[in-house]
Amino acid sequence: MFRPTVVQTPAIITITLLCWRLLLGTVRMLYRHPIAIVATAGLSALAVVYGWQWSAGLVSSLVLGLVGWALLHRSSFSWWVGWRLLAFWRLVWIYRPHWSFAMSGAGLSKLAKGLEYRPRLVKVTCGPVADQVTVKMLKGQSFDDWTTRADNLAHAFRALSCRTSIVRAGLLRLTFPRRDPLRTPIPALPIPDVVNLHAVPVGLCEDGRSWTLKVHGTHILGAGATGAGKGSLIWSVVRGLLPAVRAGLVELVGLDPKLMELSYGRELFHRYAAAPEECADLLDEVVKRMQERATMFGGHRRSHTPTIEDPFVLVIVDEIAFLTAYQNDRDLKRRINAALATLTTQGRAVGVGVMALLQDPRKEVMNIRNLFPDKIAMRLDESEQVDMVLGEGARERGALADFISPIPSVGAGVAYVRLETSPEPVRVRAAYVSDADIRDMVAWLTNPADGDTLPLPPIELAQEAE
Ligand SMILES: Nc1ncnc2c1ncn2[C@@H]1O[C@H](COP(=O)(O)OP(=O)(O)OP(=O)(O)O)[C@@H](O)[C@H]1O
């Protein structure tokens, strides 16, 4: 029978080890919380040398000073102090106490040889609308292990939702919104002074930042069930481009087979068509123009910069399926499909973009959806449609477009997008451009204010280097 020898560890070794750990812990605490340690030590020293009244007086004046700062200049106070204090508070009261239970409950900790290994909570930071929790994953875990548990984590920390993103190998960021800035409709955004074709403001992201859309050098496909608010997407883009339209640097082409949406702001479009034959003719015209431009640019330029002679042309198609899948005239359907495919495959480099909206994203209805690099999923009827619009795995990563509320004031205009900078879907809401706003836009474009002349001299057209 094998009996391992029991070796008694000498007390001196145990004590040395404990002292070493204590020393390491103290150094780590000093390194992690230098301000808190220095402040506590300073106040204690003051109390010992001069009496506690001095420390109490100093603390009270400090608190009064901070309250004054917060009242006088909220934004700088929040940036320097407020969010840090809130992050500390939420770390101590929410994340730390519930961490171990949340990890084991969500199945993210591992048991090995009787020991439980948990992912490490690295830090918590707070912003105006969301908390960001940085986590060190356990060895052997994958990003997918976390994305599939996002719902468990949201409930565990009593958040509205949880979104996951990678910081670097092994390090994750969990975003827990504290409030939803997209709950209430966003009024139409102001018409910008400077148009940036790579970042046209259209609404808000769920973290409170501005949601901007790139329109030049890409094509956009927006899908949403009836009443999802596709109109607000169209009009927000048009509104954001208006100064460039007035300056003659952007031309809007509207195809409105439903005859409902774009006709309301008909005057904002350089060219407009509603009947399918007119739409086919107009598309052929744009294709011809695009090909002429390509011939002209060929060998000289590889990208397009909008000028009055060669403006950026944005073709906006409301309910594209009326022109493609639901079109009875086969010849017309073939012509339209061919023109759209040509524009979406060749238009980017020569300054022609297509923004198409549709209700049903199935392949039978829209067989060229893969030719649109940027896609937006508004409220959809079925969960399978989310991946059809945003790409494989988007719903699993949190794009719950089928859960967007059908109540217009809550869910209209809300969408999920995959921004170029990150593959993670982001929840956004387009600003609501009302009928009165559209009338004002028409008036702004067609009746320049006193002193304004038409066309305006070219406005600054901020653009990223291509
Ligand atoms: N961004 C928004 N914020 C708040 N409410 C909105 C927004 N967009 C639209 N709505 C409301 O939702 C209603 C439906 O919007 P809209 O007509 O744009 O939907 P749609 O997706 O174009 O529907 P359909 O495909 O049937 O035309 C509008 O009448 C408006 O009241």
The ligand as an ORCA input file, in Angstrom:
! r2SCAN-3c Opt
* xyz 0 1
  N     -37.498     57.363    -36.257
  C     -38.750     57.342    -35.819
  N     -39.009     57.658    -34.544
  C     -40.284     57.631    -34.085
  N     -41.357     57.311    -34.824
  C     -41.171     57.005    -36.101
  C     -39.851     57.000    -36.673
  N     -39.955     56.634    -37.955
  C     -41.244     56.426    -38.182
  N     -41.990     56.642    -37.077
  C     -43.434     56.462    -36.930
  O     -43.754     55.187    -37.442
  C     -44.709     55.277    -38.487
  C     -44.323     54.325    -39.639
  O     -43.131     54.808    -40.216
  P     -42.768     54.599    -41.751
  O     -43.944     54.888    -42.617
  O     -41.517     55.324    -42.017
  O     -42.518     53.057    -41.768
  P     -42.075     52.182    -42.997
  O     -41.053     51.238    -42.499
  O     -41.703     53.049    -44.140
  O     -43.404     51.387    -43.305
  P     -43.940     50.916    -44.737
  O     -42.948     49.931    -45.258
  O     -45.258     50.297    -44.420
  O     -44.035     52.174    -45.555
  C     -44.715     56.744    -38.920
  O     -45.982     57.173    -39.241
  C     -44.214     57.480    -37.720
  O     -45.306     57.896    -36.918
*
